[in-house]
Each structure stands twice: as C-alpha cells, then as structure tokens.
Amino acid sequence: MSVIFLLISASTLVAGIFLVAFLWAVRSGQYDDDRSPAVRILSDDTPTEATENK
C-alpha cells in the first residue's frame, strides 16, 4: 500500500514540475507567434548569391 502512495506523490511532483515549466514558457513568450515561423520561408525577400550571379 505504501508503494501506491509513493507513486502517486512522485507522479504529482512530476506533473507539478511540467506545469511550472509550461507556465514559465508561456509567460516568457515561447508561444506568442505560432503562425509566422511556418510561413516565413514562403516570403523570402532577400536575394541569395545564386540568383545574384546569374
């Protein structure tokens, strides 16, 4: 029976650590811009060396 209490407390501790890490990531702005990195490659405005030499 004591193993069950040990496992419950360990899993609660791990879940709490993940919750704190998630909240820290949200507050630091990790998830602010989730759209533009995926489409940023489609709007390449700077010319590359291969296109300049042609």
Summary of the structure (lengths in Angstrom):
residues: 54
radius of gyration: 23.0
end to end distance: 75.5
largest distance: 75.5
contacts: 77
relative contact order: 0.07
helix: 69%
strand: 0%
